[in-house]
């Protein structure tokens, strides 16, 4: 009888362990990413992010995606990048920084690489989710980098197979004339209508050189999502699908306003489903503080 009870307890313990393990596994199937654009703190020496982000707990997020203009003078001093790294963990492979004009205008781009161990443009894949981080500040005075970035974009679009999603992260408003989208003048803080993706084609703006490749990727069954961070003064959220089925999103903070939203992605690994929502930054902070106090 004692032996039977021991066996029964062992079985129950094993079943309990399996249930707990399965619950942990099930919980781990959902990953969260947070996209934050145009997040500098105004009226400073140019070396601070929005003060609310200094108090934000990023523990629950698999990755932080920065949409540029992180500080208003992000790269003028090495210490500013150290400060940015202390908040966003730039060396984490899942942290991505799409440079903005405020980040780029003082040079010293190598400061980012010192902490991220990557260039300012690259492709990255994990969990069947491919991201291309685009440096929209590149100009024809640096044709080598422009063409290298363009080749990365083209190579990914030509070869992507196993990924379920292709996400393009960028700062500037490049999307003018994309079929089905309003003019970037209606929602973006920048309107780079004549932006060039490469040095060997004068007609290589986004809609002519990159967008057609994205349509090809979408038609092969890989869902394409483009995300930009240079919005905030007109609206701080943008969510439109083009006439060709490409998803375009934009999110940016603006001068500590209470209606500022961040863009949070949920990625369910059980069926590789990516969804997103615009969430109020102040409300998220209040929720985190409530959890701590409870």
C-alpha beads as a LAMMPS data file, in Angstrom:
LAMMPS data file: protein, C-alpha beads

294 atoms
293 bonds

1 atom types
1 bond types

-500.0 500.0 xlo xhi
-500.0 500.0 ylo yhi
-500.0 500.0 zlo zhi

Masses

1 110.0

Atoms # bond

1 1 1 0.000 0.000 0.000
2 1 1 2.826 2.361 0.883
3 1 1 4.590 1.446 -2.323
4 1 1 1.423 2.179 -4.311
5 1 1 1.080 5.602 -2.666
6 1 1 4.677 6.418 -3.464
7 1 1 4.146 5.460 -7.098
8 1 1 0.937 7.536 -7.207
9 1 1 2.691 10.541 -5.679
10 1 1 5.536 10.154 -8.136
11 1 1 3.090 10.092 -11.055
12 1 1 1.208 13.106 -9.717
13 1 1 4.474 14.973 -9.198
14 1 1 5.563 14.123 -12.730
15 1 1 2.241 15.244 -14.162
16 1 1 2.426 18.437 -12.141
17 1 1 5.943 19.081 -13.390
18 1 1 4.782 18.513 -16.975
19 1 1 1.879 20.909 -16.523
20 1 1 4.154 23.557 -15.038
21 1 1 6.721 22.994 -17.776
22 1 1 4.061 23.219 -20.466
23 1 1 2.695 26.436 -18.961
24 1 1 6.156 27.952 -18.872
25 1 1 6.715 26.816 -22.457
26 1 1 3.356 28.246 -23.516
27 1 1 4.159 31.578 -21.887
28 1 1 7.530 31.686 -23.576
29 1 1 5.840 31.393 -26.975
30 1 1 4.791 35.041 -26.866
31 1 1 7.515 37.625 -27.478
32 1 1 7.079 41.379 -27.186
33 1 1 9.011 44.073 -29.005
34 1 1 8.717 47.812 -28.464
35 1 1 9.309 50.444 -31.156
36 1 1 10.127 53.973 -30.000
37 1 1 10.718 56.858 -32.405
38 1 1 11.678 60.512 -32.054
39 1 1 12.270 60.094 -28.343
40 1 1 14.670 62.902 -27.437
41 1 1 14.013 65.154 -24.454
42 1 1 13.566 68.780 -25.614
43 1 1 15.222 71.796 -23.996
44 1 1 18.347 69.947 -22.878
45 1 1 21.979 69.937 -23.962
46 1 1 20.981 67.297 -26.493
47 1 1 22.073 64.380 -24.358
48 1 1 18.808 63.065 -22.886
49 1 1 15.995 60.775 -23.994
50 1 1 12.389 61.458 -23.016
51 1 1 12.535 61.407 -19.204
52 1 1 9.735 58.822 -19.099
53 1 1 11.969 56.287 -20.831
54 1 1 14.594 56.651 -18.114
55 1 1 12.048 55.173 -15.714
56 1 1 10.637 52.555 -18.080
57 1 1 11.159 48.854 -17.369
58 1 1 12.054 47.023 -20.588
59 1 1 12.442 43.633 -18.898
60 1 1 9.364 42.089 -20.524
61 1 1 10.429 43.032 -24.048
62 1 1 12.452 40.658 -26.175
63 1 1 13.762 43.576 -28.185
64 1 1 13.846 47.373 -28.316
65 1 1 13.553 48.964 -31.751
66 1 1 14.607 52.604 -31.895
67 1 1 13.179 54.707 -34.710
68 1 1 15.835 57.411 -34.591
69 1 1 16.321 60.865 -33.057
70 1 1 17.079 59.129 -29.794
71 1 1 18.743 62.260 -28.389
72 1 1 18.698 65.616 -30.140
73 1 1 22.512 65.521 -30.379
74 1 1 22.988 61.813 -29.836
75 1 1 26.501 61.381 -31.239
76 1 1 28.208 64.643 -30.392
77 1 1 29.725 63.103 -27.237
78 1 1 30.771 59.534 -26.554
79 1 1 29.273 59.761 -23.077
80 1 1 25.814 60.340 -24.567
81 1 1 25.966 56.998 -26.357
82 1 1 27.089 55.362 -23.113
83 1 1 23.990 56.857 -21.495
84 1 1 21.767 55.595 -24.346
85 1 1 23.321 52.155 -24.001
86 1 1 22.567 52.119 -20.265
87 1 1 18.861 52.506 -21.070
88 1 1 18.400 50.437 -24.234
89 1 1 21.266 47.893 -24.092
90 1 1 22.638 48.513 -27.570
91 1 1 24.744 45.362 -27.485
92 1 1 21.673 43.147 -27.246
93 1 1 21.246 41.487 -30.670
94 1 1 17.514 42.251 -30.458
95 1 1 18.062 45.993 -29.918
96 1 1 18.017 47.913 -33.206
97 1 1 18.658 51.606 -33.844
98 1 1 17.534 53.120 -37.159
99 1 1 19.477 56.383 -37.169
100 1 1 17.649 59.691 -37.366
101 1 1 18.915 63.052 -38.536
102 1 1 19.426 64.231 -34.943
103 1 1 21.528 61.129 -34.344
104 1 1 23.550 61.473 -37.523
105 1 1 24.200 65.164 -37.970
106 1 1 27.257 65.429 -35.724
107 1 1 29.108 62.520 -37.309
108 1 1 30.832 59.994 -35.039
109 1 1 28.612 57.191 -36.350
110 1 1 31.213 54.719 -35.154
111 1 1 30.105 55.441 -31.573
112 1 1 26.993 53.348 -32.198
113 1 1 29.066 50.470 -33.563
114 1 1 31.282 50.590 -30.463
115 1 1 28.270 49.522 -28.392
116 1 1 26.129 47.577 -30.875
117 1 1 29.029 45.761 -32.609
118 1 1 27.203 46.343 -35.920
119 1 1 27.100 48.835 -38.729
120 1 1 24.347 51.470 -38.898
121 1 1 22.593 49.312 -41.528
122 1 1 22.253 45.532 -41.596
123 1 1 19.832 42.607 -41.667
124 1 1 19.024 40.404 -38.692
125 1 1 16.879 37.279 -38.315
126 1 1 15.581 35.412 -35.282
127 1 1 12.508 33.260 -34.762
128 1 1 11.574 33.498 -38.458
129 1 1 11.347 37.278 -38.114
130 1 1 13.742 39.151 -40.404
131 1 1 14.518 42.811 -39.857
132 1 1 16.385 45.212 -42.110
133 1 1 17.670 48.293 -40.311
134 1 1 18.001 51.127 -42.817
135 1 1 20.199 54.190 -42.358
136 1 1 18.181 56.802 -44.228
137 1 1 20.879 59.449 -43.657
138 1 1 23.239 58.019 -46.254
139 1 1 23.814 60.333 -49.233
140 1 1 25.728 60.057 -52.541
141 1 1 28.869 61.508 -50.988
142 1 1 29.266 58.008 -49.517
143 1 1 28.366 55.830 -52.474
144 1 1 30.125 52.780 -51.074
145 1 1 27.875 52.664 -48.022
146 1 1 24.747 53.565 -49.991
147 1 1 25.310 50.757 -52.467
148 1 1 26.239 48.300 -49.722
149 1 1 23.014 49.044 -47.859
150 1 1 21.013 48.755 -51.073
151 1 1 22.597 45.400 -51.865
152 1 1 21.692 44.130 -48.385
153 1 1 18.054 45.092 -48.978
154 1 1 17.985 43.512 -52.439
155 1 1 19.729 40.318 -51.312
156 1 1 17.305 39.807 -48.432
157 1 1 14.307 40.420 -50.683
158 1 1 15.650 37.997 -53.308
159 1 1 16.539 35.178 -50.936
160 1 1 14.145 35.324 -47.977
161 1 1 12.300 31.992 -47.628
162 1 1 12.025 30.628 -44.100
163 1 1 10.971 33.854 -42.382
164 1 1 7.303 34.581 -41.836
165 1 1 7.802 38.352 -41.692
166 1 1 10.127 40.947 -43.158
167 1 1 10.220 44.143 -41.081
168 1 1 11.988 47.260 -42.379
169 1 1 12.954 49.747 -39.659
170 1 1 13.756 53.320 -40.701
171 1 1 13.596 56.897 -39.468
172 1 1 12.654 59.251 -42.287
173 1 1 9.443 59.604 -44.271
174 1 1 10.406 57.908 -47.529
175 1 1 6.986 56.602 -48.501
176 1 1 5.633 59.404 -50.658
177 1 1 3.737 58.124 -53.734
178 1 1 3.328 54.581 -52.381
179 1 1 -0.080 53.535 -53.782
180 1 1 -2.779 53.807 -51.141
181 1 1 -0.763 55.888 -48.663
182 1 1 -1.380 59.588 -47.975
183 1 1 1.393 62.038 -48.672
184 1 1 4.146 61.997 -46.073
185 1 1 3.402 65.710 -45.587
186 1 1 0.179 64.626 -43.850
187 1 1 1.787 62.597 -41.059
188 1 1 5.593 62.611 -41.107
189 1 1 8.089 65.174 -39.882
190 1 1 10.334 64.513 -42.885
191 1 1 9.491 64.156 -46.563
192 1 1 12.478 62.723 -48.416
193 1 1 10.761 62.526 -51.783
194 1 1 14.109 62.564 -53.598
195 1 1 15.920 60.166 -51.259
196 1 1 18.171 57.789 -53.199
197 1 1 18.725 54.182 -52.202
198 1 1 21.831 53.774 -54.372
199 1 1 24.347 55.717 -56.416
200 1 1 23.842 54.237 -59.849
201 1 1 20.200 55.120 -60.500
202 1 1 18.925 58.709 -60.220
203 1 1 15.382 57.363 -59.944
204 1 1 16.113 55.148 -56.951
205 1 1 13.757 56.621 -54.381
206 1 1 11.788 54.284 -52.114
207 1 1 8.716 53.811 -54.277
208 1 1 10.740 52.999 -57.410
209 1 1 13.661 50.940 -56.086
210 1 1 12.614 49.239 -52.843
211 1 1 8.838 49.057 -52.860
212 1 1 8.612 46.774 -55.967
213 1 1 10.900 44.251 -54.243
214 1 1 8.681 44.316 -51.163
215 1 1 5.688 43.456 -53.332
216 1 1 7.600 40.427 -54.651
217 1 1 8.349 39.303 -51.091
218 1 1 4.696 39.709 -50.069
219 1 1 3.573 37.716 -53.098
220 1 1 5.867 34.853 -52.058
221 1 1 3.998 34.557 -48.749
222 1 1 6.279 36.559 -46.451
223 1 1 4.376 39.391 -44.799
224 1 1 6.110 42.763 -45.094
225 1 1 5.912 45.511 -42.469
226 1 1 7.592 48.934 -42.836
227 1 1 8.060 51.002 -39.679
228 1 1 9.252 54.602 -39.401
229 1 1 9.986 56.775 -36.371
230 1 1 9.998 60.365 -37.640
231 1 1 6.465 61.338 -36.694
232 1 1 4.986 63.033 -33.656
233 1 1 4.026 66.650 -34.292
234 1 1 1.054 65.906 -36.585
235 1 1 0.242 62.466 -35.256
236 1 1 2.115 59.909 -33.179
237 1 1 0.662 56.842 -34.825
238 1 1 0.295 55.756 -38.418
239 1 1 -1.211 52.453 -39.567
240 1 1 -2.073 52.028 -43.262
241 1 1 -1.933 49.115 -45.712
242 1 1 -0.880 50.003 -49.250
243 1 1 -2.901 49.009 -52.304
244 1 1 -0.460 46.118 -52.783
245 1 1 -0.955 44.717 -49.278
246 1 1 2.203 46.080 -47.637
247 1 1 1.775 47.207 -44.020
248 1 1 3.122 50.676 -43.123
249 1 1 3.431 51.794 -39.496
250 1 1 4.781 54.905 -37.840
251 1 1 5.244 55.870 -34.205
252 1 1 7.021 58.730 -32.478
253 1 1 7.065 60.648 -29.226
254 1 1 6.813 64.420 -29.202
255 1 1 7.924 66.787 -26.435
256 1 1 6.551 64.787 -23.502
257 1 1 2.937 65.199 -24.561
258 1 1 0.463 63.023 -22.611
259 1 1 -1.036 61.437 -25.735
260 1 1 2.325 60.025 -26.846
261 1 1 2.203 56.412 -27.944
262 1 1 4.784 53.702 -28.414
263 1 1 4.299 50.793 -30.789
264 1 1 4.267 47.374 -29.128
265 1 1 4.516 44.177 -31.172
266 1 1 3.317 40.796 -29.933
267 1 1 4.821 37.785 -31.684
268 1 1 3.169 34.425 -31.014
269 1 1 5.732 31.746 -31.830
270 1 1 3.136 28.959 -31.700
271 1 1 1.825 30.086 -35.093
272 1 1 4.341 32.849 -35.929
273 1 1 1.697 35.552 -35.793
274 1 1 2.831 39.160 -35.422
275 1 1 0.358 41.734 -34.141
276 1 1 0.783 45.259 -32.811
277 1 1 -0.883 48.062 -30.938
278 1 1 -0.205 51.706 -30.168
279 1 1 -0.038 52.074 -26.398
280 1 1 0.084 55.248 -24.372
281 1 1 3.502 55.667 -22.769
282 1 1 2.192 57.294 -19.587
283 1 1 -0.351 54.494 -19.127
284 1 1 2.325 51.830 -19.529
285 1 1 4.450 53.544 -16.898
286 1 1 1.511 53.707 -14.482
287 1 1 0.859 49.986 -14.996
288 1 1 4.494 49.183 -14.249
289 1 1 4.459 51.296 -11.110
290 1 1 1.225 49.638 -9.972
291 1 1 2.782 46.184 -10.361
292 1 1 5.788 47.267 -8.321
293 1 1 3.591 48.736 -5.572
294 1 1 1.356 45.642 -5.473

Bonds

1 1 1 2
2 1 2 3
3 1 3 4
4 1 4 5
5 1 5 6
6 1 6 7
7 1 7 8
8 1 8 9
9 1 9 10
10 1 10 11
11 1 11 12
12 1 12 13
13 1 13 14
14 1 14 15
15 1 15 16
16 1 16 17
17 1 17 18
18 1 18 19
19 1 19 20
20 1 20 21
21 1 21 22
22 1 22 23
23 1 23 24
24 1 24 25
25 1 25 26
26 1 26 27
27 1 27 28
28 1 28 29
29 1 29 30
30 1 30 31
31 1 31 32
32 1 32 33
33 1 33 34
34 1 34 35
35 1 35 36
36 1 36 37
37 1 37 38
38 1 38 39
39 1 39 40
40 1 40 41
41 1 41 42
42 1 42 43
43 1 43 44
44 1 44 45
45 1 45 46
46 1 46 47
47 1 47 48
48 1 48 49
49 1 49 50
50 1 50 51
51 1 51 52
52 1 52 53
53 1 53 54
54 1 54 55
55 1 55 56
56 1 56 57
57 1 57 58
58 1 58 59
59 1 59 60
60 1 60 61
61 1 61 62
62 1 62 63
63 1 63 64
64 1 64 65
65 1 65 66
66 1 66 67
67 1 67 68
68 1 68 69
69 1 69 70
70 1 70 71
71 1 71 72
72 1 72 73
73 1 73 74
74 1 74 75
75 1 75 76
76 1 76 77
77 1 77 78
78 1 78 79
79 1 79 80
80 1 80 81
81 1 81 82
82 1 82 83
83 1 83 84
84 1 84 85
85 1 85 86
86 1 86 87
87 1 87 88
88 1 88 89
89 1 89 90
90 1 90 91
91 1 91 92
92 1 92 93
93 1 93 94
94 1 94 95
95 1 95 96
96 1 96 97
97 1 97 98
98 1 98 99
99 1 99 100
100 1 100 101
101 1 101 102
102 1 102 103
103 1 103 104
104 1 104 105
105 1 105 106
106 1 106 107
107 1 107 108
108 1 108 109
109 1 109 110
110 1 110 111
111 1 111 112
112 1 112 113
113 1 113 114
114 1 114 115
115 1 115 116
116 1 116 117
117 1 117 118
118 1 118 119
119 1 119 120
120 1 120 121
121 1 121 122
122 1 122 123
123 1 123 124
124 1 124 125
125 1 125 126
126 1 126 127
127 1 127 128
128 1 128 129
129 1 129 130
130 1 130 131
131 1 131 132
132 1 132 133
133 1 133 134
134 1 134 135
135 1 135 136
136 1 136 137
137 1 137 138
138 1 138 139
139 1 139 140
140 1 140 141
141 1 141 142
142 1 142 143
143 1 143 144
144 1 144 145
145 1 145 146
146 1 146 147
147 1 147 148
148 1 148 149
149 1 149 150
150 1 150 151
151 1 151 152
152 1 152 153
153 1 153 154
154 1 154 155
155 1 155 156
156 1 156 157
157 1 157 158
158 1 158 159
159 1 159 160
160 1 160 161
161 1 161 162
162 1 162 163
163 1 163 164
164 1 164 165
165 1 165 166
166 1 166 167
167 1 167 168
168 1 168 169
169 1 169 170
170 1 170 171
171 1 171 172
172 1 172 173
173 1 173 174
174 1 174 175
175 1 175 176
176 1 176 177
177 1 177 178
178 1 178 179
179 1 179 180
180 1 180 181
181 1 181 182
182 1 182 183
183 1 183 184
184 1 184 185
185 1 185 186
186 1 186 187
187 1 187 188
188 1 188 189
189 1 189 190
190 1 190 191
191 1 191 192
192 1 192 193
193 1 193 194
194 1 194 195
195 1 195 196
196 1 196 197
197 1 197 198
198 1 198 199
199 1 199 200
200 1 200 201
201 1 201 202
202 1 202 203
203 1 203 204
204 1 204 205
205 1 205 206
206 1 206 207
207 1 207 208
208 1 208 209
209 1 209 210
210 1 210 211
211 1 211 212
212 1 212 213
213 1 213 214
214 1 214 215
215 1 215 216
216 1 216 217
217 1 217 218
218 1 218 219
219 1 219 220
220 1 220 221
221 1 221 222
222 1 222 223
223 1 223 224
224 1 224 225
225 1 225 226
226 1 226 227
227 1 227 228
228 1 228 229
229 1 229 230
230 1 230 231
231 1 231 232
232 1 232 233
233 1 233 234
234 1 234 235
235 1 235 236
236 1 236 237
237 1 237 238
238 1 238 239
239 1 239 240
240 1 240 241
241 1 241 242
242 1 242 243
243 1 243 244
244 1 244 245
245 1 245 246
246 1 246 247
247 1 247 248
248 1 248 249
249 1 249 250
250 1 250 251
251 1 251 252
252 1 252 253
253 1 253 254
254 1 254 255
255 1 255 256
256 1 256 257
257 1 257 258
258 1 258 259
259 1 259 260
260 1 260 261
261 1 261 262
262 1 262 263
263 1 263 264
264 1 264 265
265 1 265 266
266 1 266 267
267 1 267 268
268 1 268 269
269 1 269 270
270 1 270 271
271 1 271 272
272 1 272 273
273 1 273 274
274 1 274 275
275 1 275 276
276 1 276 277
277 1 277 278
278 1 278 279
279 1 279 280
280 1 280 281
281 1 281 282
282 1 282 283
283 1 283 284
284 1 284 285
285 1 285 286
286 1 286 287
287 1 287 288
288 1 288 289
289 1 289 290
290 1 290 291
291 1 291 292
292 1 292 293
293 1 293 294
